[in-house]
Amino acid sequence: MTKQIIFVTGNEMKVRHANEALVGTDFELVAQKLDIIEPRAEDPKDVVIEKALQAIKLVNKPLIVEDSGIFIDYLNGFPKTFVHFAEETIGVKNIIKIMEGAENRNAEFRQSLAYIEPNMPEPIVFSYVDGNYTIADKVWEPQFGETGDFDKILIPLGENKPLCMFDKVWRAKRDVEANKETIHYRQLAKWLNER
């Protein structure tokens, strides 16, 4: 029997991605959007702890929250978890300008999720790093509809074009394959099964 856990998000891509990673387990994530305050912290682990503690007060059922950041080596980790802020202020076009001539174009996603259920004093946090990205030397126009601005400049390992040039199903499967057992959704399923 499949056990459902609430995934506090309004992002369909995150739910698809998560459930792709959980194929073959006894768990399924079901989206529920909540109005919670987005904490300001550089590390996704710190963000998810605070979000989980807020969400459990509203839902009072087993749930997860997730947060991530993009860390660009050349920019000393900028924008970290402040991706939307960077998109709205400096923009990816200016990031490309700043990085003009840079040899080190490496970037990584750092992602964390927190699981909490009623009567747990603190959430359990699972994290992983997908460090196999390169920053493009130009901003690409998306092939598959609207996408985040960073998707227009992040090139996955083994590819010659950024994420915005691939459909959502390919992207979810690629992330799961590239990160196999380290992906935080599988870490969560393993932990839940071993309890």
Order of alpha helices (4+ residues) and beta strands (2+ residues): beta-alpha-beta-alpha-beta-beta-alpha-alpha-beta-beta-beta-alpha-alpha
